[in-house]
């Protein structure tokens, strides 16, 4: 079993993903990236995603190293290496 976990997190962002803040929702964790990716669409349909005050909401699967590097505050998701975005404009 791998020590790497994947976290599914939601971000409220500008349309281009350069000014984002992580939504204060519980982070779901998964043992594989495939399991995490399978939950992206459902995450974008949650109440938290629909009520976010941003032009775009991104759901993203991040490994534990990527998640730790993000921290808090405004971030540029386009600079997170190896991340795949799923988005919904609300």
C-alpha positions as CSV (number, residue, x, y, z in Angstrom):
1,X,0.0,0.0,0.0
2,X,1.3,3.4,-0.9
3,X,1.8,6.1,1.8
4,X,0.5,8.7,-0.7
5,X,-3.0,9.8,-0.1
6,X,-5.1,11.9,-2.4
7,X,-7.3,14.7,-1.1
8,X,-10.3,16.1,-3.0
9,X,-10.6,19.8,-2.2
10,X,-12.8,22.5,-3.5
11,X,-11.6,26.0,-4.6
12,X,-13.5,29.2,-5.3
13,X,-11.5,30.9,-8.2
14,X,-11.3,33.5,-10.8
15,X,-12.2,32.1,-14.2
16,X,-8.5,31.4,-15.1
17,X,-7.7,29.7,-11.8
18,X,-4.9,32.1,-10.9
19,X,-6.7,33.6,-7.8
20,X,-8.3,30.9,-5.7
21,X,-9.2,30.2,-2.1
22,X,-9.9,26.8,-0.7
23,X,-13.5,26.4,0.4
24,X,-13.9,25.6,4.1
25,X,-15.3,22.1,3.5
26,X,-14.2,18.8,4.9
27,X,-11.5,17.4,2.6
28,X,-12.2,13.8,1.4
29,X,-9.2,11.5,1.2
30,X,-8.7,8.5,-1.1
31,X,-6.1,5.8,-1.4
32,X,-5.7,6.2,-5.2
33,X,-5.9,9.1,-7.7
34,X,-8.5,7.1,-9.7
35,X,-10.8,6.9,-6.6
36,X,-10.4,10.6,-6.0
37,X,-11.0,11.5,-9.7
38,X,-14.3,9.5,-9.6
39,X,-15.6,11.9,-6.9
40,X,-14.8,15.2,-8.8
41,X,-18.3,15.6,-10.4
42,X,-20.1,14.9,-7.2
43,X,-18.0,17.4,-5.3
44,X,-19.0,20.1,-7.7
45,X,-22.6,19.4,-7.1
46,X,-22.4,19.9,-3.3
47,X,-24.2,22.8,-1.6
48,X,-20.8,24.4,-0.7
49,X,-19.8,24.4,-4.4
50,X,-23.1,25.9,-5.5
51,X,-23.1,28.6,-2.9
52,X,-19.4,29.7,-3.4
53,X,-19.1,33.4,-4.3
54,X,-16.8,33.0,-7.2
55,X,-17.2,32.8,-11.0
56,X,-15.7,29.3,-11.0
57,X,-15.4,26.5,-8.5
58,X,-12.7,23.9,-9.1
59,X,-12.6,20.4,-7.6
60,X,-9.1,19.0,-7.5
61,X,-7.4,15.8,-6.4
62,X,-4.0,16.6,-4.8
63,X,-1.5,14.2,-3.3
64,X,-0.4,14.9,0.3
65,X,2.7,16.8,-0.8
66,X,0.7,19.1,-3.1
67,X,-1.9,19.7,-0.4
68,X,0.8,20.6,2.1
69,X,2.4,23.1,-0.3
70,X,-0.9,25.0,-0.9
71,X,-1.4,26.2,2.6
72,X,-4.1,28.8,3.0
73,X,-5.0,32.2,1.6
74,X,-5.1,33.1,-2.1
75,X,-3.2,30.7,-4.4
76,X,-2.6,30.1,-8.1
77,X,-3.9,26.7,-8.9
78,X,-2.2,26.8,-12.3
79,X,1.1,26.5,-10.5
80,X,0.2,23.2,-8.7
81,X,2.3,20.6,-10.6
82,X,0.5,17.5,-11.9
83,X,-3.0,18.5,-10.8
84,X,-6.1,17.9,-13.0
85,X,-8.9,20.4,-12.7
86,X,-12.7,19.8,-12.9
87,X,-14.6,23.0,-12.9
88,X,-18.1,24.3,-12.7
89,X,-19.1,27.9,-13.3
90,X,-21.7,29.0,-10.8
